[in-house]
Amino acid sequence: MFNRGINRQPTFTNSWEKRRAILTLKFYRFSGTPVRLSILLSTSSSNQKEVFDKLENSGTPQVNILSYCLMPNHFHLLLRQKQDNGISIFLGNFQNSYTKYFNARNKRDGSLFLDQFKALRIETDEQLLQVARYIHLNPYSSYLVDSFDNLLNYPYSSLGEYLKTSSKGLCEKETILSFFQDLDPFKKFILDNADYQRSLEQIKHLLFE
C-alpha cells in the first residue's frame, strides 16, 4: 500500500513528524481505540502508557503491519487485514489523524494525502517477500541514504525493527522471518537486491522526466 502527498508535497518533514506518524500507525492499527490519539497525548505519560499497554495486550487489531517505510513525501505499508474493511478504516484513521496534526503544526488547511491510495493484493509468498524487500530498500533506492550502513540504521522504516530480534515494535515480523533460517540470510536477501532496485529507480526517473 502506498500514498503520497498532494502535488508530491512533503508530508514528513522532520523527526518529530515522522515519530508522530509511527505512533499514529501504532495506535490506529487497533479497532475500538478508547479516545482519539490527539486527546490521549494531552494526558499524563502514565495514562498514555496504560492505554498503549492495554491495546498491545488485549486490543483487537484490525490490521497487522508487516513492514513500513516513511519517506519525505510518501509512505509504504505492507498490511494483513484482520477485520472486514480493516485496511480502509485503519488507513482513514491514520491519514485523518496525522493530517490534523501536520496542519496544526505547519499552520495549513486541507488535505495532505491523495484521496485514493494505491494497493496491491499479495497472492503468493514470492510477492510477499519482494514487496517487503522493496519497502525496506526504498530509502536506498531513492538516494535518501547513501550506504548500506545508513539504510540499516534508517529510523523510519521497519528494517531496523526486523534486525533487532529482542525488540517488540510496530510490526508482526514472524510472517516474513519464517522464510529465513535466521537474520543473516534475511539481511542478505534485502541487501543483495539494493543496487538493482536503485538502478530501476534511476530508469523510472528518466522515463518520467
N, C-alpha and C positions, 0 to 999 in steps of 0.2 A: 504494500500500500504506500502511496506517495502523494504528497500535496506540497504546493509551493505558495509563496506569497503572490498576491495580485501584482501584475506587471513585474514579476520577479523581484519585488522589493524585499529588503532584508526583513526577516521575521525573528531571528535570534541574533542579536547584535553584540551581546556581551555575556560574560559568565553568569551574571545574575539572572538574565532572561533564560539562558539555557538550563540552569539549575531549576528555575521555576517550571519550565516546560517538562523536565523529567519528573519533578514532584507531581505535576498535574497528570501525567501519564500514570504514575504510581497510584494516585488516589482514585481516578475515574475508571480504572480497569475493573473496579468492583461495582456491582449493582447495589442500589439502595443505600448509597452513601448518606450518612445522617444529616449533614449540612453541606452547603457549598464550600469549596476549598477556601475561597477568599474569607469567608466567615471563620472557618476553623483556624486559619493562620492569624486571625486577630485575637485569639485566645492564648492562654499560657502555654509554654513549651511542654509542660507536663500533661496538659489536656490534649495537645496535638499528638504527643507520643502515645497516649492511651487510645486515641481514636485509630491511629495508624496500626498499632499493635492488635487492636480488636479486628480490624479489617484483614490483616495478614493472617491471624489465627483462626478466625471464624467467619470472615466475609465470603460472599458468593461472587466469584469472578464472572464477568460477562465476556471477557476475552483473556487469553493467555498471550503475553508478549514474548515472542521467541527471539527477536532481535530488533534493534532500533538504531537510528543514527540521526542526529540533528546537524544540519548544515546551515550556512548563513541565511539562505533564503528558502529552504525546504526541509522536509523530513521524510524518512523512510521507516516503515514499520512492517514487521512480519508477525502476523497475528493468527491465533487459532480461536475461532468463535466458540463460546461455551454456552450461550443462551440465544434464543431467537432474536434476530436483529441486534445482537450484541455489538458487532463491529460498528454499525451505523450509529447506535446510541453512544458507544464509547467515543468514537471519533467526534461526534457532535458535541459531547460534553467537553472533551479536551480542547477542541478548537474554540468553542464559545468562551470557556473559562480563560484560556490563555490569551485570547484576543482582548477580553476586557482588561486583563492585567497589562498587556502590552500597550493598549490605547491609553490607559490611565498613566502609565509610566512615561509615555512618549507624547502625551498631550495631543492625541489624534482621535478621529472618529471613523466609524465604518468598518467594513470587513477587512480582514488581514489576509486570509487564505482564499484560494479559489473555491467556488461553491461546490464543484464536482471533483472529488478526489479520484485518483487513478488506482485501480485494484486489479490484481491478477490472482485468479484462483489456482492454488497449488494442487496438481493432480498426481505427482509422482515424488518419490524420495529424492530423485536426482534434481528435480525442480526445487524442492525444498532446500537442498544444500547449496545449489547455485544461487538462489535468491539470498540466503543468509550470507554467503560469501560476498556477493555484490554489495549488500548493505554495509558489511564491515569494511570493505575496501573503499567505500565512497570518498572518505577524506583524502586518501592517497591518490586515487584515480582522478580526482578533481583538483589536485595540487593544493589542497588546503594544508596538508602536511607534506614534508619533503623527504621523509625517510621512513623505513620500517619501524625504527625505534619510536618515532613520533606517532606513527599510526597505532602502535601497540599501546601507547600511553595517551591516546586521544580520549579526553574525559567525557565526551558527549555521545558515545556510542556504547553498545553492549559488548564490544570486543574485550575490553579490559575486564568486564564482569565475568566473561567466559573463562578468562585465563587465571582467575583467582578462584580456585575450587572451594575455598572456605567461605567466600562471601555469599550472603543471601541478599540479592539485589532485586531488580525490577523484573528480570527475565525468568521464564521457565526454560532452563538450559538442557534438561535431560533429553529432550527430543532430538536436538541437534547432536549432542555429545554421544548419544547412543550409537552413532555410526562410526565412532573412532575408539581405538583401544585406550588411548589416554590423550592428554593435552598436546603432546608433541606432534602427532600426526594431524590433529585439528589445526594447530598453528601452521604447519607446513601446507595443508590444504588451502588455507587462506592466503598465505604469502606467495605461494608458487604461481598464483594467477595475477599477482598485483601489477606487474609491468604490462601484461597482455591487456588487462582491463583498462589501464591508463592509456594504452595506445588506441583502444576503441573509443575512449572519450575524446582523444585528440581528433580522430577521424570524424566523429559525430559533430564536433565543434566546427570543423572545416566545411562539412556538408551543409550546415545550417547557417553559416555566415551570410 
